[in-house]
């Protein structure tokens, strides 16, 4: 039988991980649903930031808060330059009722 401390830590860890996934899903659903703009780099940058934070902590023994303080501003600087190439055109509706979107790089 696991201790109450271990169960509490697992519960808090699960709630925090679920909150992170929920925030990522919220960002994707807002850009897809309201703006009708497909931006799949949102998840890629978020998981790249999480991986870099993990690697800084395990490889270079940087404290998690310091590594996050370094990685998050870097992602804010990387995001705008790659946004025009990673986003698709807004979703358009055709008279036949089909959704169609195309990549900016494809046309």
Secondary structure, DSSP 8 states (H G I E B T S, - for coil): ---HHHHHHHHHHHHHHHHHHHHHHHHHHIIIIIS---BTHHHHHHHHHHHHHHHHHHHS---HHHHHHHHHHHHHHHHHHHHHHHBB---EE-TTS-EE--BTTT-
